[in-house]
Amino acid sequence: QPMNKAAATTLLVLVLLAHLGHVLCIEQFDFKILPNRQKCFLQEDADADLVILGEYYTSKSLATTLQIRVLTGPDADHVAWSKDQATNGSFAITTESRGDVRVCFVDKIKPGAHPAPQSVRIISFSLKVGAEAKDYQTIAKKNDLKPIEIEILKLEDLLVEVNADMKYFQARESRMRRTNESTNNRIIWLSGASLFLLLTLGICQLVYLKRFFQQKKLL
C-alpha cells in the first residue's frame, strides 16, 4: 500500500530538518594534516545532478605538496575533480548519479625533501551542497532582488531538494515493500514444499515399516 499521510508527513519533516541541518552547520573549518598522510571528508547519499562547491586555503610548505581529489559515485570511486600542487582555490562539480561524495587531501613529501617529524600543514576547507552552493548575491544583483526575495528563493530551492529526496525515499520504500512481499511469497512456497516433502517421507517410512514387519511375520 502507498505511504500514508502520517508517514509521509513524518518523512517530510525529517528530510526538511536534515536539509536545515546542512544549512545551519559551520561552513568553514580548519584541520591539520601530517606529511604523507591523507584526510577525507564524506558527503553521504548525494542526489544526482547536485551542485557541490568547495573552497580551500592552505598554509605554505617547502617540503610537501598538497593533492586534492573529489570522488563521486555509489562507491565514491570515480574521480570527478583533482588538483596537484594545490595552494588556495575552489572547485565546483555536478554529480552524475546518486551516491557518496568524498573529498580527500594528501600532503605528499617532495622528492629529496626531509620535513620535520612534527611539521603539519593547516588547511581551511568549506563544502557547500545544492542550494547552499549557489551564489545568491550574484543572482540578487543581476535580478535586482530584495533581501526577503533572496530568502524566498533560497527556501524555494531548498523545497525542490526536499521534494526530490521525498520522491527518492518513496521509491526506495516501494522497492523494499516489493522485496518483502516477494520474500514472504517465497517463504510460503518453501514452507509448503517442505511440509509436502515431510509428509511424503513420513508415508514412505510407514509403508516401508509395514512391509518390513509383514515380511518378518510380526503383523
C-alpha positions, 0 to 999 in steps of 0.5 A: 500500500502507498505511504500514508499521510502520517508517514509521509508527513513524518518523512517530510519533516525529517528530510526538511530538518536534515536539509536545515541541518546542512544549512545551519552547520559551520561552513568553514573549518580548519584541520591539520594534516601530517606529511604523507598522510591523507584526510577525507571528508564524506558527503553521504547519499548525494542526489544526482545532478547536485551542485557541490562547491568547495573552497580551500586555503592552505598554509605554505610548505617547502617540503610537501605538496598538497593533492586534492581529489573529489570522488563521486559515485555509489562507491565514491570511486570515480574521480570527478575533480583533482588538483596537484600542487594545490595552494588556495582555490575552489572547485565546483562539480555536478554529480552524475548519479546518486551516491557518496561524495568524498573529498580527500587531501594528501600532503605528499613529501617532495622528492629529496625533501626531509620535513620535520617529524612534527611539521603539519600543514593547516588547511581551511576547507568549506563544502557547500551542497545544492542550494547552499552552493549557489551564489545568491548575491550574484543572482540578487544583483543581476535580478535586482532582488530584495533581501526577503526575495533572496530568502524566498528563493533560497527556501524555494530551492531548498523545497525542490531538494526536499521534494526530490529526496521525498520522491527518492525515499518513496521509491526506495520504500516501494522497492523494499515493500516489493522485496518483502512481499516477494520474500514472504511469497517465497517463504510460503512456497518453501514452507509448503514444499517442505511440509509436502516433502515431510509428509511424503517421507513420513508415508514412505517410512510407514509403508516401508515399516509395514512391509518390513514387519509383514515380511518378518511375520510380526503383523 
